[in-house]
Amino acid sequence: QPLQETFRRNDSLCRLVEDPGFIQSLPHFRFIQQSLLTFVPADSPPE
């Protein structure tokens, strides 16, 4: 049975998490970035 709750978007929170500076400042960002880069061929152009 579906819940009767409604979703309310938090615009302040959405703007925060869409900010590249915020994402890069997260402690795990560099680890994830380096992990993903291991799957990119060395001769691939950067995006």
LUMDO-28615 format. One line per 8 residues: their letters; for each residue x, y, z of N, C-alpha, C. Coordinates in Angstrom, 2 decimals, always signed. Example, Ala and Ser with C-alpha at 12.3 -4.5 7.8 and 13.67 -1.06 7.14 Angstrom:
AS = +13.19/-5.69/+7.80/+12.30/-4.50/+7.80/+13.20/-3.30/+7.80 ~ +12.85/-2.25/+7.08/+13.67/-1.06/+7.14/+12.90/+0.03/+7.87 .
***
This chain:
QPLQETFR = +0.85/-1.18/+0.00/+0.00/+0.00/+0.00/+0.90/+1.24/+0.00 ~ +0.66/+2.18/-0.92/+1.52/+3.38/-1.01/+1.36/+4.27/+0.22 ~ +2.44/+4.92/+0.56/+2.41/+5.88/+1.66/+1.73/+7.16/+1.20 ~ +1.20/+7.89/+2.13/+0.52/+9.13/+1.81/+1.44/+10.35/+1.98 ~ +2.74/+10.11/+2.04/+3.70/+11.20/+2.21/+3.95/+11.88/+0.88 ~ +4.26/+13.16/+0.94/+4.63/+13.89/-0.27/+6.09/+14.29/-0.17 ~ +6.72/+14.38/-1.31/+8.13/+14.78/-1.37/+8.20/+16.28/-1.56 ~ +8.98/+16.93/-0.73/+9.21/+18.37/-0.88/+10.69/+18.58/-1.15 .
RNDSLCRL = +10.99/+19.08/-2.31/+12.37/+19.33/-2.69/+12.96/+20.45/-1.84 ~ +14.15/+20.24/-1.33/+14.85/+21.25/-0.56/+15.84/+21.94/-1.50 ~ +15.46/+23.11/-2.00/+16.28/+23.80/-3.00/+17.67/+24.15/-2.47 ~ +17.77/+24.53/-1.21/+19.08/+24.85/-0.64/+20.00/+23.63/-0.65 ~ +19.47/+22.50/-0.27/+20.25/+21.27/-0.26/+20.63/+20.86/-1.68 ~ +19.71/+21.00/-2.61/+19.99/+20.64/-4.01/+21.10/+21.51/-4.58 ~ +21.06/+22.81/-4.29/+22.12/+23.70/-4.79/+23.46/+23.32/-4.17 ~ +23.46/+22.95/-2.92/+24.70/+22.57/-2.24/+25.33/+21.35/-2.89 .
VEDPGFIQ = +24.56/+20.30/-3.08/+25.13/+19.06/-3.61/+25.43/+19.14/-5.10 ~ +24.90/+20.14/-5.80/+25.22/+20.33/-7.21/+26.49/+21.17/-7.39 ~ +26.99/+21.75/-6.32/+28.18/+22.60/-6.38/+29.43/+21.72/-6.45 ~ +30.22/+21.82/-7.55/+31.41/+20.98/-7.68/+32.40/+21.17/-6.51 ~ +32.48/+22.37/-5.98/+33.38/+22.61/-4.85/+32.98/+21.81/-3.63 ~ +31.69/+21.68/-3.40/+31.20/+20.89/-2.27/+31.54/+19.42/-2.48 ~ +31.26/+18.92/-3.66/+31.52/+17.50/-3.95/+33.01/+17.19/-3.79 ~ +33.87/+18.07/-4.32/+35.31/+17.82/-4.25/+35.85/+17.92/-2.83 .
SLPHFRFI = +35.15/+18.62/-1.96/+35.63/+18.76/-0.58/+35.24/+17.57/+0.30 ~ +34.40/+16.69/-0.20/+34.02/+15.52/+0.58/+35.24/+14.62/+0.77 ~ +35.42/+14.04/+1.94/+36.64/+13.27/+2.23/+36.87/+12.10/+1.29 ~ +35.82/+11.49/+0.78/+35.98/+10.30/-0.06/+36.08/+10.64/-1.55 ~ +35.96/+11.91/-1.93/+35.92/+12.27/-3.35/+37.19/+11.83/-4.08 ~ +38.35/+12.16/-3.53/+39.61/+11.82/-4.22/+39.78/+10.31/-4.37 ~ +39.38/+9.55/-3.37/+39.48/+8.09/-3.45/+38.61/+7.57/-4.59 ~ +37.38/+8.04/-4.66/+36.46/+7.59/-5.72/+36.98/+8.04/-7.08 .
QQSLLTFV = +37.45/+9.28/-7.16/+37.98/+9.79/-8.43/+39.15/+8.93/-8.90 ~ +40.09/+8.65/-8.01/+41.24/+7.83/-8.39/+40.82/+6.41/-8.76 ~ +39.86/+5.88/-8.05/+39.38/+4.54/-8.37/+38.76/+4.49/-9.76 ~ +37.98/+5.50/-10.09/+37.35/+5.54/-11.42/+38.39/+5.74/-12.51 ~ +39.42/+6.52/-12.23/+40.44/+6.78/-13.24/+41.24/+5.53/-13.59 ~ +41.23/+4.53/-12.73/+41.95/+3.30/-13.06/+41.30/+2.55/-14.21 ~ +40.03/+2.87/-14.50/+39.33/+2.22/-15.60/+39.40/+2.99/-16.91 ~ +40.04/+4.17/-16.89/+40.14/+5.00/-18.09/+41.48/+4.72/-18.75 .
PADSPPE = +41.48/+4.40/-20.04/+42.75/+4.18/-20.73/+43.63/+5.44/-20.67 ~ +44.93/+5.24/-20.58/+45.87/+6.35/-20.41/+45.82/+7.33/-21.58 ~ +45.46/+6.86/-22.77/+45.45/+7.75/-23.93/+44.10/+8.42/-24.17 ~ +43.18/+8.31/-23.23/+41.86/+8.95/-23.37/+41.99/+10.44/-23.06 ~ +41.35/+11.29/-23.88/+41.38/+12.72/-23.58/+40.53/+13.02/-22.36 ~ +40.95/+13.98/-21.53/+40.14/+14.33/-20.36/+38.85/+15.00/-20.78 ~ +37.81/+14.84/-19.96/+36.52/+15.47/-20.27/+36.46/+16.85/-19.67 .
***
